[in-house]
Amino acid sequence: MKLKLSTIILYVQNPARLKAFYKDVLALEVIEEDDIWIRLKAGDAYIGLHQIGNQYLCKIASGHQFDNNTKIVFELEEDINIVREKLLALQVPMRDIKTFPNYDYWLCDGTDPEGNVFQLKQRK
């Protein structure tokens, strides 16, 4: 079996707010959208933003940020230091840049407006 990643779907509280973040801040292209669904182009794959069902959405406090165990990694061609500074200037929560011994990349984690973690990755 040979698998190829097509789409990662995030179930979100407010698709329009996250669309603005991923489109305007991270510069992903919107491919399709309706009231509860937005699909963005992220390199060779897609990110889907699907609104949480009303039976669950009504139980979530306004402004709640989720803790989850998923991280979306974006590889950069630009300088990770410059991109991090731009995101910080836009009030995007970003951690410090790091790397590991014998690892060929610089890494920097951030979070979107609903608390989903993303990582920027740049080859050294």
N, C-alpha and C positions, 0 to 999 in steps of 0.2 A: 504494500500500500504506500502511495506517495501522496502526502497532503500538502496543500498550499493554503496559507492563511488568506481568507477573503475579507471577513468583517469581524470586528469586535463590537458588541452591543453593550452600551451602558444604559441601565434603567435609571432614569433621572426624574427629579421633581419638576424642573422647569426647562424643557428643551430649548425654548427661545433664548433664555439666559446663557445656557451652555453653548448654543449655536454662536452667539455673539463672541463668547470667549474663544472658541476653537477657530472661528472664521476671522475675527478682527484682531485677536491677540496672537494666535499661533499660525495664522494665515493658511488654514486649510480651506479647500474649495467645497462649497455646498453643492451636492449632486442632485439631491431630491429632498422634498420636505412636505409635510402636511401639519395638522394641528398637534399630533402626538408623536411624530417621527421625523427625524432629520438624519440624512446620510452625508458624511463628509469624506472627501478623498484625502488619504494620508499615504502618499507614496504609492506602492503597489497594492495596498489594502484600503479598507474603509473603516470608519468609525460610525456606528449607528447610535443615535441618541433617542431612546424610546421612553416616553413618559410612563411613569409608574401608574399602574391601574388605580382608578378612583377608590376602589375598596381599600387600598393601602395608603394612597396619597392623603386621604382625609385624616389619617392617624399620625401623620408626621408633623411635628412642630415646625412652624415657619422659621426658615433660616438654619434648620438642622443640617449638619454636615455628616456624611456617612463615613464610618471606618470600614475599609475593605482590604482585601489582600490581593488586589490587582494593580498592576502598574503598566501604563502604556509607555513604550520607549520610542522616542523620535531621534533618529540619527541626523546630526547637523553637518553641513559643509562649512558654515560660518564659524567664527571664533566663539566658543562657548562662553567666554568671559563677557564679550560684548552682548550676546543674546541674553545672558542672565541679567546684566545690568539694565537692559531695555525692559525686561519683564518686571524687575524690581521697581523701576520707575512707573510702571503701569499698576503697581500695587499687587502684583501676583506673588503669593508666598513662595519663596525659593530658598532651598537649603544651600550650603556651601558646595563648591566644586570639589570632587574627590576622585581618587583613582585607587587602584590596588597594585601590589607588586606583580610584575610580569603580566600586566594587563595593558592592552594597546589603546585604551580609551580614557578620556576625561568624562565624568558623570556629574549630573546635577539634577536633583529632584525638585518638583514643584507640585502645587495642588490647584485644581480648577475651583470655580466658585461653589461647587457642591462637595468638595473634599476628595475628589478622585485624584490619585497620584499619577503624575506623568514624569518621565525622565528625559532629559536631553543628554545626548551621547555624541562625543566628537573624537575622532581618531587623533592620537597624539602626533 
